[in-house]
Amino acid sequence: MPDCLFCGIAAGQIPATLVVDGKRAVAFRDLNPQAPTHVLVVPRDHFPNVAALAAAGDGLLDELVAVAREVADAEGIEATGYRIVFNTGQEAGQTVGHVHAHVLGGRPMTWPPG
């Protein structure tokens, strides 16, 4: 998608601080972190949300979760705990129309989130 921010980051056309640079997915630091560790995991291919990604059924959703675990390990939060969040739709807080997982950790998480 030519105007998609995350497509541009995944293609290396828009700068970001990469944490993981994989074949089908990338992970980069969120510019407005909500926790000491806040990394976004996005597929290189464009899917508008996690529901569309799940419907594709090609294993990419599994791969995004595996990359999230890789991020947690690299950031030193795998043992203490971390949250993986997919926001789907505007009312759920999805602000970029490209599926992405938030990996959050480094502090105790509260419920409800916030």
Secondary structure, 3 states (H helix, E strand, C coil): CCCCHHHHHHCCCCCCCEEEECCCEEEEECCCCCCCEEEEEEECCCCCCHHHHHHHCCCHHHHHHHHHHHHHHHCCCCCCCEEEEECCCHHHCCCCCCCCEEEEECCCCCCCCC
